[in-house]
Amino acid sequence: DVALVIKSNGFGLVDEWINAARTPNGPEIVYTYGEASESEISGYYTATDCFVYPVHAEGAGLPVLESLACGRPAIVPLYSGLTDFCNASNSFPLKHKIVRPDRPYSNYSGTSVETWAEISEEDLIAQLKYSAGNPDIVKKKGEYALLGDGLIFSPVGY
């Protein structure tokens, strides 16, 4: 079975995106929002096979690091802060182009973002299908993630 599980703080266009993604023969979409305990968050990661995070740009990437720590590979662009700990051994890299945003955009600290990763939608779909069809590879990447294979990120002094 394939399901899309979305955990959000309930901001932005999430409801609109979910309604657009629902199709009669598509996978189940589970959407939860609001505060979650540490055990609930851990449960979200461990209930899945892969963590999908097709972001334009990311600073620290804590949700991705948490998924790797739970032994779940990530489907992410290898761009910005994610390159500190994601690689082809523990993740499924997404093809992307570096572009200027088509509208003014600021990160959480209010800093203007000059460039970001424009994710290839076709590659995202291909990586989702590939990971769903290759559980042994997903498991191996998850083992690398759990062991920290290739990690160059260190929380010391962070």
Secondary structure, DSSP 8 states (H G I E B T S, - for coil): --EEEEEE-S-TTHHHHHHHH--TTS-EEEEEES---HHHHHHHHHT-S-EE---S--SS-HHHHHHHHTT--EEEES-GGGGGT--TTTEEEE-EEEE--SS--B-TTS-B---EEEE-HHHHHHHHHHHHH-HHHHHHHHHHHHHTTT-----TT-
